[in-house]
Amino acid sequence: MGIVPDDPERLRAAVEKALANDMVIISGGSSVGRDDMVADILSQLGLPGVLVHGVRMAPGKPTILALIGDRVVCGLPGNPVS
């Protein structure tokens, strides 16, 4: 996937392309700020979609786990401390 800017269309296109793999790991964009759009985009890409958005762990709270069709997607916080 490489580095993708905080642009919803470009991020969606990159994730769609990455779904050709067995598993997708995304670093960054998983929290709830203005530029954190990973959960919303994953929710639009297929069912069952986002299964977990947030875990009881610090650092690392905004972790995302999703299933898009039969592909596992893990969204990890981009904060270096996480």
PDB file of N, CA, C and O in Angstrom, chain B, residues numbered from 101:
ATOM      1  N   MET B 101       0.824  -1.183   0.000  1.00  0.00           N
ATOM      2  CA  MET B 101       0.000   0.000   0.000  1.00  0.00           C
ATOM      3  C   MET B 101       0.868   1.245   0.000  1.00  0.00           C
ATOM      4  O   MET B 101       0.547   2.226  -0.671  1.00  0.00           O
ATOM      5  N   GLY B 102       1.952   1.217   0.738  1.00  0.00           N
ATOM      6  CA  GLY B 102       2.789   2.399   0.820  1.00  0.00           C
ATOM      7  C   GLY B 102       2.174   3.460   1.708  1.00  0.00           C
ATOM      8  O   GLY B 102       1.272   3.174   2.496  1.00  0.00           O
ATOM      9  N   ILE B 103       2.654   4.673   1.582  1.00  0.00           N
ATOM     10  CA  ILE B 103       2.135   5.798   2.354  1.00  0.00           C
ATOM     11  C   ILE B 103       1.018   6.446   1.555  1.00  0.00           C
ATOM     12  O   ILE B 103       1.186   6.788   0.384  1.00  0.00           O
ATOM     13  N   VAL B 104      -0.134   6.611   2.212  1.00  0.00           N
ATOM     14  CA  VAL B 104      -1.305   7.202   1.563  1.00  0.00           C
ATOM     15  C   VAL B 104      -1.664   8.471   2.333  1.00  0.00           C
ATOM     16  O   VAL B 104      -1.749   8.434   3.560  1.00  0.00           O
ATOM     17  N   PRO B 105      -1.877   9.592   1.643  1.00  0.00           N
ATOM     18  CA  PRO B 105      -2.234  10.832   2.339  1.00  0.00           C
ATOM     19  C   PRO B 105      -3.636  10.744   2.948  1.00  0.00           C
ATOM     20  O   PRO B 105      -4.412   9.842   2.632  1.00  0.00           O
ATOM     21  N   ASP B 106      -3.935  11.695   3.821  1.00  0.00           N
ATOM     22  CA  ASP B 106      -5.247  11.753   4.466  1.00  0.00           C
ATOM     23  C   ASP B 106      -6.295  12.256   3.483  1.00  0.00           C
ATOM     24  O   ASP B 106      -6.814  13.363   3.624  1.00  0.00           O
ATOM     25  N   ASP B 107      -6.596  11.443   2.501  1.00  0.00           N
ATOM     26  CA  ASP B 107      -7.576  11.760   1.470  1.00  0.00           C
ATOM     27  C   ASP B 107      -8.488  10.543   1.339  1.00  0.00           C
ATOM     28  O   ASP B 107      -8.014   9.460   0.995  1.00  0.00           O
ATOM     29  N   PRO B 108      -9.784  10.697   1.605  1.00  0.00           N
ATOM     30  CA  PRO B 108     -10.675   9.536   1.635  1.00  0.00           C
ATOM     31  C   PRO B 108     -10.689   8.715   0.347  1.00  0.00           C
ATOM     32  O   PRO B 108     -10.708   7.486   0.406  1.00  0.00           O
ATOM     33  N   GLU B 109     -10.681   9.365  -0.801  1.00  0.00           N
ATOM     34  CA  GLU B 109     -10.732   8.630  -2.069  1.00  0.00           C
ATOM     35  C   GLU B 109      -9.457   7.822  -2.296  1.00  0.00           C
ATOM     36  O   GLU B 109      -9.507   6.671  -2.727  1.00  0.00           O
ATOM     37  N   ARG B 110      -8.326   8.436  -2.002  1.00  0.00           N
ATOM     38  CA  ARG B 110      -7.047   7.736  -2.204  1.00  0.00           C
ATOM     39  C   ARG B 110      -6.873   6.604  -1.194  1.00  0.00           C
ATOM     40  O   ARG B 110      -6.347   5.542  -1.527  1.00  0.00           O
ATOM     41  N   LEU B 111      -7.317   6.837   0.039  1.00  0.00           N
ATOM     42  CA  LEU B 111      -7.227   5.790   1.054  1.00  0.00           C
ATOM     43  C   LEU B 111      -8.137   4.618   0.692  1.00  0.00           C
ATOM     44  O   LEU B 111      -7.734   3.460   0.796  1.00  0.00           O
ATOM     45  N   ARG B 112      -9.346   4.916   0.275  1.00  0.00           N
ATOM     46  CA  ARG B 112     -10.280   3.848  -0.116  1.00  0.00           C
ATOM     47  C   ARG B 112      -9.706   3.033  -1.279  1.00  0.00           C
ATOM     48  O   ARG B 112      -9.753   1.803  -1.257  1.00  0.00           O
ATOM     49  N   ALA B 113      -9.173   3.706  -2.279  1.00  0.00           N
ATOM     50  CA  ALA B 113      -8.588   3.008  -3.433  1.00  0.00           C
ATOM     51  C   ALA B 113      -7.419   2.123  -3.001  1.00  0.00           C
ATOM     52  O   ALA B 113      -7.277   1.002  -3.489  1.00  0.00           O
ATOM     53  N   ALA B 114      -6.589   2.618  -2.098  1.00  0.00           N
ATOM     54  CA  ALA B 114      -5.440   1.836  -1.631  1.00  0.00           C
ATOM     55  C   ALA B 114      -5.895   0.609  -0.843  1.00  0.00           C
ATOM     56  O   ALA B 114      -5.334  -0.475  -1.002  1.00  0.00           O
ATOM     57  N   VAL B 115      -6.903   0.776  -0.002  1.00  0.00           N
ATOM     58  CA  VAL B 115      -7.407  -0.361   0.773  1.00  0.00           C
ATOM     59  C   VAL B 115      -8.061  -1.380  -0.155  1.00  0.00           C
ATOM     60  O   VAL B 115      -7.851  -2.583   0.005  1.00  0.00           O
ATOM     61  N   GLU B 116      -8.846  -0.917  -1.117  1.00  0.00           N
ATOM     62  CA  GLU B 116      -9.472  -1.842  -2.072  1.00  0.00           C
ATOM     63  C   GLU B 116      -8.414  -2.667  -2.804  1.00  0.00           C
ATOM     64  O   GLU B 116      -8.584  -3.871  -2.996  1.00  0.00           O
ATOM     65  N   LYS B 117      -7.335  -2.024  -3.206  1.00  0.00           N
ATOM     66  CA  LYS B 117      -6.248  -2.734  -3.884  1.00  0.00           C
ATOM     67  C   LYS B 117      -5.573  -3.724  -2.933  1.00  0.00           C
ATOM     68  O   LYS B 117      -5.250  -4.846  -3.323  1.00  0.00           O
ATOM     69  N   ALA B 118      -5.363  -3.303  -1.690  1.00  0.00           N
ATOM     70  CA  ALA B 118      -4.700  -4.156  -0.701  1.00  0.00           C
ATOM     71  C   ALA B 118      -5.536  -5.381  -0.340  1.00  0.00           C
ATOM     72  O   ALA B 118      -4.989  -6.391   0.101  1.00  0.00           O
ATOM     73  N   LEU B 119      -6.847  -5.304  -0.521  1.00  0.00           N
ATOM     74  CA  LEU B 119      -7.717  -6.435  -0.196  1.00  0.00           C
ATOM     75  C   LEU B 119      -7.496  -7.638  -1.108  1.00  0.00           C
ATOM     76  O   LEU B 119      -8.097  -8.691  -0.894  1.00  0.00           O
ATOM     77  N   ALA B 120      -6.651  -7.499  -2.111  1.00  0.00           N
ATOM     78  CA  ALA B 120      -6.266  -8.648  -2.934  1.00  0.00           C
ATOM     79  C   ALA B 120      -5.363  -9.595  -2.139  1.00  0.00           C
ATOM     80  O   ALA B 120      -5.178 -10.750  -2.520  1.00  0.00           O
ATOM     81  N   ASN B 121      -4.803  -9.097  -1.032  1.00  0.00           N
ATOM     82  CA  ASN B 121      -3.951  -9.910  -0.158  1.00  0.00           C
ATOM     83  C   ASN B 121      -4.809 -10.628   0.881  1.00  0.00           C
ATOM     84  O   ASN B 121      -5.980 -10.296   1.065  1.00  0.00           O
ATOM     85  N   ASP B 122      -4.221 -11.613   1.556  1.00  0.00           N
ATOM     86  CA  ASP B 122      -4.957 -12.363   2.576  1.00  0.00           C
ATOM     87  C   ASP B 122      -5.274 -11.526   3.805  1.00  0.00           C
ATOM     88  O   ASP B 122      -6.310 -11.723   4.441  1.00  0.00           O
ATOM     89  N   MET B 123      -4.392 -10.596   4.143  1.00  0.00           N
ATOM     90  CA  MET B 123      -4.565  -9.754   5.325  1.00  0.00           C
ATOM     91  C   MET B 123      -4.024  -8.369   5.028  1.00  0.00           C
ATOM     92  O   MET B 123      -3.041  -8.214   4.302  1.00  0.00           O
ATOM     93  N   VAL B 124      -4.677  -7.361   5.598  1.00  0.00           N
ATOM     94  CA  VAL B 124      -4.251  -5.974   5.410  1.00  0.00           C
ATOM     95  C   VAL B 124      -3.970  -5.377   6.787  1.00  0.00           C
ATOM     96  O   VAL B 124      -4.787  -5.496   7.700  1.00  0.00           O
ATOM     97  N   ILE B 125      -2.820  -4.739   6.930  1.00  0.00           N
ATOM     98  CA  ILE B 125      -2.481  -4.030   8.164  1.00  0.00           C
ATOM     99  C   ILE B 125      -2.300  -2.563   7.814  1.00  0.00           C
ATOM    100  O   ILE B 125      -1.503  -2.209   6.945  1.00  0.00           O
ATOM    101  N   ILE B 126      -3.054  -1.716   8.503  1.00  0.00           N
ATOM    102  CA  ILE B 126      -3.017  -0.275   8.261  1.00  0.00           C
ATOM    103  C   ILE B 126      -2.469   0.398   9.515  1.00  0.00           C
ATOM    104  O   ILE B 126      -2.947   0.142  10.620  1.00  0.00           O
ATOM    105  N   SER B 127      -1.480   1.247   9.345  1.00  0.00           N
ATOM    106  CA  SER B 127      -0.901   1.979  10.465  1.00  0.00           C
ATOM    107  C   SER B 127      -1.288   3.445  10.343  1.00  0.00           C
ATOM    108  O   SER B 127      -0.916   4.119   9.383  1.00  0.00           O
ATOM    109  N   GLY B 128      -2.037   3.928  11.324  1.00  0.00           N
ATOM    110  CA  GLY B 128      -2.461   5.326  11.340  1.00  0.00           C
ATOM    111  C   GLY B 128      -3.896   5.493  10.886  1.00  0.00           C
ATOM    112  O   GLY B 128      -4.441   4.650  10.174  1.00  0.00           O
ATOM    113  N   GLY B 129      -4.498   6.590  11.308  1.00  0.00           N
ATOM    114  CA  GLY B 129      -5.852   6.920  10.876  1.00  0.00           C
ATOM    115  C   GLY B 129      -6.948   6.139  11.566  1.00  0.00           C
ATOM    116  O   GLY B 129      -8.087   6.127  11.098  1.00  0.00           O
ATOM    117  N   SER B 130      -6.622   5.475  12.690  1.00  0.00           N
ATOM    118  CA  SER B 130      -7.619   4.624  13.332  1.00  0.00           C
ATOM    119  C   SER B 130      -8.305   5.268  14.528  1.00  0.00           C
ATOM    120  O   SER B 130      -9.222   4.674  15.095  1.00  0.00           O
ATOM    121  N   SER B 131      -7.894   6.449  14.923  1.00  0.00           N
ATOM    122  CA  SER B 131      -8.478   7.094  16.093  1.00  0.00           C
ATOM    123  C   SER B 131      -9.777   7.804  15.703  1.00  0.00           C
ATOM    124  O   SER B 131     -10.460   7.365  14.779  1.00  0.00           O
ATOM    125  N   VAL B 132     -10.124   8.881  16.384  1.00  0.00           N
ATOM    126  CA  VAL B 132     -11.391   9.565  16.131  1.00  0.00           C
ATOM    127  C   VAL B 132     -11.215  11.034  15.750  1.00  0.00           C
ATOM    128  O   VAL B 132     -12.167  11.810  15.832  1.00  0.00           O
ATOM    129  N   GLY B 133     -10.034  11.415  15.342  1.00  0.00           N
ATOM    130  CA  GLY B 133      -9.781  12.795  14.930  1.00  0.00           C
ATOM    131  C   GLY B 133     -10.289  13.082  13.524  1.00  0.00           C
ATOM    132  O   GLY B 133     -10.781  12.185  12.839  1.00  0.00           O
ATOM    133  N   ARG B 134     -10.169  14.321  13.101  1.00  0.00           N
ATOM    134  CA  ARG B 134     -10.652  14.763  11.790  1.00  0.00           C
ATOM    135  C   ARG B 134     -10.052  13.954  10.647  1.00  0.00           C
ATOM    136  O   ARG B 134     -10.748  13.627   9.686  1.00  0.00           O
ATOM    137  N   ASP B 135      -8.782  13.633  10.743  1.00  0.00           N
ATOM    138  CA  ASP B 135      -8.102  12.914   9.667  1.00  0.00           C
ATOM    139  C   ASP B 135      -8.101  11.397   9.849  1.00  0.00           C
ATOM    140  O   ASP B 135      -7.486  10.680   9.059  1.00  0.00           O
ATOM    141  N   ASP B 136      -8.775  10.908  10.871  1.00  0.00           N
ATOM    142  CA  ASP B 136      -8.808   9.470  11.152  1.00  0.00           C
ATOM    143  C   ASP B 136     -10.048   8.859  10.503  1.00  0.00           C
ATOM    144  O   ASP B 136     -11.128   8.850  11.094  1.00  0.00           O
ATOM    145  N   MET B 137      -9.885   8.354   9.293  1.00  0.00           N
ATOM    146  CA  MET B 137     -11.032   7.908   8.500  1.00  0.00           C
ATOM    147  C   MET B 137     -11.033   6.421   8.181  1.00  0.00           C
ATOM    148  O   MET B 137     -11.885   5.957   7.423  1.00  0.00           O
ATOM    149  N   VAL B 138     -10.105   5.674   8.737  1.00  0.00           N
ATOM    150  CA  VAL B 138      -9.982   4.257   8.392  1.00  0.00           C
ATOM    151  C   VAL B 138     -11.249   3.480   8.742  1.00  0.00           C
ATOM    152  O   VAL B 138     -11.743   2.718   7.911  1.00  0.00           O
ATOM    153  N   ALA B 139     -11.784   3.652   9.949  1.00  0.00           N
ATOM    154  CA  ALA B 139     -12.977   2.896  10.355  1.00  0.00           C
ATOM    155  C   ALA B 139     -14.153   3.182   9.430  1.00  0.00           C
ATOM    156  O   ALA B 139     -14.867   2.260   9.036  1.00  0.00           O
ATOM    157  N   ASP B 140     -14.364   4.447   9.079  1.00  0.00           N
ATOM    158  CA  ASP B 140     -15.473   4.798   8.179  1.00  0.00           C
ATOM    159  C   ASP B 140     -15.301   4.145   6.814  1.00  0.00           C
ATOM    160  O   ASP B 140     -16.260   3.615   6.254  1.00  0.00           O
ATOM    161  N   ILE B 141     -14.109   4.179   6.286  1.00  0.00           N
ATOM    162  CA  ILE B 141     -13.861   3.595   4.964  1.00  0.00           C
ATOM    163  C   ILE B 141     -14.034   2.081   5.006  1.00  0.00           C
ATOM    164  O   ILE B 141     -14.636   1.506   4.100  1.00  0.00           O
ATOM    165  N   LEU B 142     -13.518   1.431   6.040  1.00  0.00           N
ATOM    166  CA  LEU B 142     -13.680  -0.019   6.144  1.00  0.00           C
ATOM    167  C   LEU B 142     -15.155  -0.401   6.252  1.00  0.00           C
ATOM    168  O   LEU B 142     -15.571  -1.432   5.724  1.00  0.00           O
ATOM    169  N   SER B 143     -15.941   0.424   6.931  1.00  0.00           N
ATOM    170  CA  SER B 143     -17.373   0.147   7.068  1.00  0.00           C
ATOM    171  C   SER B 143     -18.103   0.193   5.733  1.00  0.00           C
ATOM    172  O   SER B 143     -19.156  -0.427   5.580  1.00  0.00           O
ATOM    173  N   GLN B 144     -17.558   0.915   4.775  1.00  0.00           N
ATOM    174  CA  GLN B 144     -18.193   1.063   3.461  1.00  0.00           C
ATOM    175  C   GLN B 144     -17.789  -0.026   2.470  1.00  0.00           C
ATOM    176  O   GLN B 144     -18.401  -0.148   1.409  1.00  0.00           O
ATOM    177  N   LEU B 145     -16.774  -0.815   2.799  1.00  0.00           N
ATOM    178  CA  LEU B 145     -16.189  -1.717   1.808  1.00  0.00           C
ATOM    179  C   LEU B 145     -16.788  -3.109   1.760  1.00  0.00           C
ATOM    180  O   LEU B 145     -16.488  -3.861   0.833  1.00  0.00           O
ATOM    181  N   GLY B 146     -17.599  -3.475   2.693  1.00  0.00           N
ATOM    182  CA  GLY B 146     -18.192  -4.808   2.650  1.00  0.00           C
ATOM    183  C   GLY B 146     -18.504  -5.331   4.028  1.00  0.00           C
ATOM    184  O   GLY B 146     -18.107  -4.760   5.044  1.00  0.00           O
ATOM    185  N   LEU B 147     -19.219  -6.422   4.037  1.00  0.00           N
ATOM    186  CA  LEU B 147     -19.665  -7.015   5.293  1.00  0.00           C
ATOM    187  C   LEU B 147     -18.771  -8.177   5.675  1.00  0.00           C
ATOM    188  O   LEU B 147     -18.202  -8.817   4.791  1.00  0.00           O
ATOM    189  N   PRO B 148     -18.627  -8.472   6.940  1.00  0.00           N
ATOM    190  CA  PRO B 148     -19.303  -7.839   8.061  1.00  0.00           C
ATOM    191  C   PRO B 148     -18.755  -6.468   8.448  1.00  0.00           C
ATOM    192  O   PRO B 148     -19.413  -5.758   9.207  1.00  0.00           O
ATOM    193  N   GLY B 149     -17.592  -6.066   7.968  1.00  0.00           N
ATOM    194  CA  GLY B 149     -17.064  -4.728   8.232  1.00  0.00           C
ATOM    195  C   GLY B 149     -16.283  -4.653   9.527  1.00  0.00           C
ATOM    196  O   GLY B 149     -15.627  -5.615   9.925  1.00  0.00           O
ATOM    197  N   VAL B 150     -16.357  -3.497  10.187  1.00  0.00           N
ATOM    198  CA  VAL B 150     -15.599  -3.268  11.418  1.00  0.00           C
ATOM    199  C   VAL B 150     -16.213  -4.100  12.543  1.00  0.00           C
ATOM    200  O   VAL B 150     -17.400  -3.973  12.842  1.00  0.00           O
ATOM    201  N   LEU B 151     -15.403  -4.941  13.155  1.00  0.00           N
ATOM    202  CA  LEU B 151     -15.851  -5.779  14.265  1.00  0.00           C
ATOM    203  C   LEU B 151     -15.488  -5.163  15.609  1.00  0.00           C
ATOM    204  O   LEU B 151     -16.244  -5.268  16.575  1.00  0.00           O
ATOM    205  N   VAL B 152     -14.325  -4.519  15.664  1.00  0.00           N
ATOM    206  CA  VAL B 152     -13.829  -3.899  16.896  1.00  0.00           C
ATOM    207  C   VAL B 152     -13.206  -2.561  16.530  1.00  0.00           C
ATOM    208  O   VAL B 152     -12.396  -2.472  15.607  1.00  0.00           O
ATOM    209  N   HIS B 153     -13.594  -1.520  17.264  1.00  0.00           N
ATOM    210  CA  HIS B 153     -12.935  -0.218  17.105  1.00  0.00           C
ATOM    211  C   HIS B 153     -12.667   0.325  18.497  1.00  0.00           C
ATOM    212  O   HIS B 153     -13.477   1.059  19.063  1.00  0.00           O
ATOM    213  N   GLY B 154     -11.541  -0.043  19.023  1.00  0.00           N
ATOM    214  CA  GLY B 154     -11.134   0.374  20.358  1.00  0.00           C
ATOM    215  C   GLY B 154     -10.959  -0.831  21.268  1.00  0.00           C
ATOM    216  O   GLY B 154     -11.819  -1.710  21.336  1.00  0.00           O
ATOM    217  N   VAL B 155      -9.839  -0.855  21.959  1.00  0.00           N
ATOM    218  CA  VAL B 155      -9.552  -1.926  22.907  1.00  0.00           C
ATOM    219  C   VAL B 155      -9.160  -1.311  24.245  1.00  0.00           C
ATOM    220  O   VAL B 155      -8.710  -0.166  24.300  1.00  0.00           O
ATOM    221  N   ARG B 156      -9.331  -2.066  25.312  1.00  0.00           N
ATOM    222  CA  ARG B 156      -8.975  -1.573  26.650  1.00  0.00           C
ATOM    223  C   ARG B 156      -7.489  -1.765  26.883  1.00  0.00           C
ATOM    224  O   ARG B 156      -7.056  -2.650  27.622  1.00  0.00           O
ATOM    225  N   MET B 157      -6.734  -0.916  26.236  1.00  0.00           N
ATOM    226  CA  MET B 157      -5.285  -1.012  26.319  1.00  0.00           C
ATOM    227  C   MET B 157      -4.705   0.368  26.015  1.00  0.00           C
ATOM    228  O   MET B 157      -5.152   1.051  25.093  1.00  0.00           O
ATOM    229  N   ALA B 158      -3.729   0.761  26.784  1.00  0.00           N
ATOM    230  CA  ALA B 158      -3.073   2.027  26.515  1.00  0.00           C
ATOM    231  C   ALA B 158      -1.570   1.826  26.656  1.00  0.00           C
ATOM    232  O   ALA B 158      -1.113   1.318  27.680  1.00  0.00           O
ATOM    233  N   PRO B 159      -0.817   2.202  25.677  1.00  0.00           N
ATOM    234  CA  PRO B 159      -1.264   2.777  24.403  1.00  0.00           C
ATOM    235  C   PRO B 159      -1.842   1.705  23.477  1.00  0.00           C
ATOM    236  O   PRO B 159      -1.653   0.507  23.692  1.00  0.00           O
ATOM    237  N   GLY B 160      -2.533   2.154  22.466  1.00  0.00           N
ATOM    238  CA  GLY B 160      -3.101   1.258  21.464  1.00  0.00           C
ATOM    239  C   GLY B 160      -4.612   1.225  21.435  1.00  0.00           C
ATOM    240  O   GLY B 160      -5.194   0.431  20.695  1.00  0.00           O
ATOM    241  N   LYS B 161      -5.268   2.073  22.227  1.00  0.00           N
ATOM    242  CA  LYS B 161      -6.726   2.037  22.359  1.00  0.00           C
ATOM    243  C   LYS B 161      -7.482   2.070  21.030  1.00  0.00           C
ATOM    244  O   LYS B 161      -8.435   1.303  20.890  1.00  0.00           O
ATOM    245  N   PRO B 162      -7.128   2.900  20.043  1.00  0.00           N
ATOM    246  CA  PRO B 162      -7.954   2.982  18.831  1.00  0.00           C
ATOM    247  C   PRO B 162      -7.717   1.874  17.796  1.00  0.00           C
ATOM    248  O   PRO B 162      -7.963   2.083  16.608  1.00  0.00           O
ATOM    249  N   THR B 163      -7.249   0.715  18.227  1.00  0.00           N
ATOM    250  CA  THR B 163      -7.031  -0.402  17.307  1.00  0.00           C
ATOM    251  C   THR B 163      -8.348  -0.806  16.638  1.00  0.00           C
ATOM    252  O   THR B 163      -9.405  -0.789  17.269  1.00  0.00           O
ATOM    253  N   ILE B 164      -8.272  -1.169  15.357  1.00  0.00           N
ATOM    254  CA  ILE B 164      -9.449  -1.600  14.586  1.00  0.00           C
ATOM    255  C   ILE B 164      -9.219  -3.023  14.096  1.00  0.00           C
ATOM    256  O   ILE B 164      -8.136  -3.360  13.618  1.00  0.00           O
ATOM    257  N   LEU B 165     -10.245  -3.849  14.219  1.00  0.00           N
ATOM    258  CA  LEU B 165     -10.250  -5.169  13.602  1.00  0.00           C
ATOM    259  C   LEU B 165     -11.477  -5.243  12.710  1.00  0.00           C
ATOM    260  O   LEU B 165     -12.588  -4.938  13.144  1.00  0.00           O
ATOM    261  N   ALA B 166     -11.277  -5.644  11.473  1.00  0.00           N
ATOM    262  CA  ALA B 166     -12.390  -5.708  10.525  1.00  0.00           C
ATOM    263  C   ALA B 166     -12.272  -6.966   9.682  1.00  0.00           C
ATOM    264  O   ALA B 166     -11.202  -7.559   9.547  1.00  0.00           O
ATOM    265  N   LEU B 167     -13.398  -7.345   9.126  1.00  0.00           N
ATOM    266  CA  LEU B 167     -13.456  -8.447   8.181  1.00  0.00           C
ATOM    267  C   LEU B 167     -14.225  -7.938   6.970  1.00  0.00           C
ATOM    268  O   LEU B 167     -15.416  -7.638   7.062  1.00  0.00           O
ATOM    269  N   ILE B 168     -13.547  -7.843   5.850  1.00  0.00           N
ATOM    270  CA  ILE B 168     -14.161  -7.379   4.607  1.00  0.00           C
ATOM    271  C   ILE B 168     -14.247  -8.605   3.702  1.00  0.00           C
ATOM    272  O   ILE B 168     -13.246  -9.041   3.132  1.00  0.00           O
ATOM    273  N   GLY B 169     -15.444  -9.149   3.579  1.00  0.00           N
ATOM    274  CA  GLY B 169     -15.580 -10.429   2.901  1.00  0.00           C
ATOM    275  C   GLY B 169     -14.833 -11.465   3.716  1.00  0.00           C
ATOM    276  O   GLY B 169     -15.154 -11.689   4.883  1.00  0.00           O
ATOM    277  N   ASP B 170     -13.839 -12.099   3.111  1.00  0.00           N
ATOM    278  CA  ASP B 170     -13.034 -13.079   3.848  1.00  0.00           C
ATOM    279  C   ASP B 170     -11.628 -12.559   4.153  1.00  0.00           C
ATOM    280  O   ASP B 170     -10.730 -13.343   4.460  1.00  0.00           O
ATOM    281  N   ARG B 171     -11.436 -11.252   4.069  1.00  0.00           N
ATOM    282  CA  ARG B 171     -10.128 -10.639   4.320  1.00  0.00           C
ATOM    283  C   ARG B 171     -10.091  -9.978   5.694  1.00  0.00           C
ATOM    284  O   ARG B 171     -10.989  -9.220   6.060  1.00  0.00           O
ATOM    285  N   VAL B 172      -9.042 -10.279   6.438  1.00  0.00           N
ATOM    286  CA  VAL B 172      -8.839  -9.684   7.756  1.00  0.00           C
ATOM    287  C   VAL B 172      -8.113  -8.355   7.586  1.00  0.00           C
ATOM    288  O   VAL B 172      -7.122  -8.262   6.861  1.00  0.00           O
ATOM    289  N   VAL B 173      -8.625  -7.320   8.268  1.00  0.00           N
ATOM    290  CA  VAL B 173      -7.988  -6.002   8.237  1.00  0.00           C
ATOM    291  C   VAL B 173      -7.731  -5.574   9.679  1.00  0.00           C
ATOM    292  O   VAL B 173      -8.626  -5.622  10.523  1.00  0.00           O
ATOM    293  N   CYS B 174      -6.513  -5.159   9.945  1.00  0.00           N
ATOM    294  CA  CYS B 174      -6.129  -4.673  11.265  1.00  0.00           C
ATOM    295  C   CYS B 174      -5.668  -3.225  11.115  1.00  0.00           C
ATOM    296  O   CYS B 174      -4.741  -2.939  10.357  1.00  0.00           O
ATOM    297  N   GLY B 175      -6.308  -2.327  11.830  1.00  0.00           N
ATOM    298  CA  GLY B 175      -5.924  -0.919  11.824  1.00  0.00           C
ATOM    299  C   GLY B 175      -5.235  -0.583  13.133  1.00  0.00           C
ATOM    300  O   GLY B 175      -5.825  -0.708  14.207  1.00  0.00           O
ATOM    301  N   LEU B 176      -4.000  -0.162  13.040  1.00  0.00           N
ATOM    302  CA  LEU B 176      -3.216   0.165  14.229  1.00  0.00           C
ATOM    303  C   LEU B 176      -3.049   1.669  14.349  1.00  0.00           C
ATOM    304  O   LEU B 176      -2.945   2.358  13.335  1.00  0.00           O
ATOM    305  N   PRO B 177      -3.021   2.197  15.580  1.00  0.00           N
ATOM    306  CA  PRO B 177      -2.827   3.630  15.746  1.00  0.00           C
ATOM    307  C   PRO B 177      -1.476   4.071  15.190  1.00  0.00           C
ATOM    308  O   PRO B 177      -0.494   3.331  15.248  1.00  0.00           O
ATOM    309  N   GLY B 178      -1.442   5.273  14.657  1.00  0.00           N
ATOM    310  CA  GLY B 178      -0.210   5.792  14.073  1.00  0.00           C
ATOM    311  C   GLY B 178       0.696   6.489  15.067  1.00  0.00           C
ATOM    312  O   GLY B 178       1.851   6.778  14.752  1.00  0.00           O
ATOM    313  N   ASN B 179       0.195   6.764  16.261  1.00  0.00           N
ATOM    314  CA  ASN B 179       0.999   7.420  17.283  1.00  0.00           C
ATOM    315  C   ASN B 179       2.190   6.527  17.626  1.00  0.00           C
ATOM    316  O   ASN B 179       1.994   5.366  17.987  1.00  0.00           O
ATOM    317  N   PRO B 180       3.407   7.031  17.526  1.00  0.00           N
ATOM    318  CA  PRO B 180       4.591   6.202  17.792  1.00  0.00           C
ATOM    319  C   PRO B 180       4.602   5.567  19.181  1.00  0.00           C
ATOM    320  O   PRO B 180       5.192   4.502  19.362  1.00  0.00           O
ATOM    321  N   VAL B 181       3.965   6.197  20.158  1.00  0.00           N
ATOM    322  CA  VAL B 181       3.901   5.632  21.503  1.00  0.00           C
ATOM    323  C   VAL B 181       3.031   4.378  21.511  1.00  0.00           C
ATOM    324  O   VAL B 181       3.268   3.455  22.290  1.00  0.00           O
ATOM    325  N   SER B 182       2.028   4.350  20.643  1.00  0.00           N
ATOM    326  CA  SER B 182       1.114   3.201  20.600  1.00  0.00           C
ATOM    327  C   SER B 182       1.802   1.996  20.023  1.00  0.00           C
ATOM    328  O   SER B 182       1.192   0.933  19.907  1.00  0.00           O
TER     329      SER B 182
END
